Amino acid sequence: MITVSLRLEEDMKKQLDEMCDEMGMNITTFFMIYAKRALRDRRIPFDIVAPLDPFYSASNVKQLEKADRQIKEGHVVVKTMEELERMENE
């Protein structure tokens, strides 16, 4: 085995660390997978996808769109903090 050094911008390295962590690996494993696949396929290899922010999941986007429609259609209930606190104590 030999050591290979790479220079990355600090922010890019931080983002890559976070993405690899989300996939259960470190940067060394990431580059080993990449290199092995590139050599096997003789091309720039493949997609490794980190989970997207759950805020943008299909079900959440659907709920946000529903809420947006309700607001635009005027189906909004407005309560003061005092009213909400009274409701909580009922």
N, C-alpha and C positions, 0 to 999 in steps of 0.2 A: 504494500500500500504506500502511496505517496500523499502528500498534503498539497491541496490546490487552494490558493488564496483568491478571493474575489473582492472587488471593491464595489460597494453599493452605497447609494445615498442613504443617510441615516433614516429618513422617513420610510424609504422603500424597504430597508431591512426590518424596521419595526413592523410594517404592514405584513411583510412576508412571514415574520415570526408569528404574528397573530393568526394569519390564515393557516399556516402549517399546524399551529397548536389546535385550531378548530378541527383539523383533519386528523389529529392524533399523531403528528410526526414533528420532527425538527427540520431545520433547513438542510442539514447534511443528508437526511433521508430523502427530502424533496429532490435535491440535485442528483442523488444516486438513482432514484426512480427515473428521473428525466433522462439522464445519460444512458442508462441501460435500454430504455425504450427507443431513444434516438438511434442507438447503435443497432438494435434489432431491426427496426423498421427502415433505417437509412433515410430518415426524414425528421423534421421538427415534429415532435410526437403527438400530443393529445391534450385533452382538457382534464384538469383536476379541478373540481368545483367545490368551493367552500359554501356552507349554508348561507343563504341571504339573511339579512336582517329580518327577524320575524315580523317587524312592523309592516313590511311589504309583502307578506304572504297573501295568497289569493283570497283566503277567507277574511283577513283583516281589511284588505282593500275593498272587498265586497261590502263589509259593514260600514266602512268610511263613506263609500258611495251612497249607501242607503241613508246614512245620517245626513249627508250633504243634500240629498233629494228632500228629506223631511224638512230641513231648514229652509230650503228654497220654496217649498210648498206651504210654509208657515205652520207646520206641525211641530211647534216648539213650545215646551212648557218652561216658563220663567218663574223662578222662586227666589226670594231673598234668603240670605243666610239664616235669618231669624225663622222664616217659614220652614226651612229645611231642618233646623234644630228642633222645632216643635214637632215636626213629622217623626223625627227620630225618637222622641220621647213618648209618642202615642202608642 
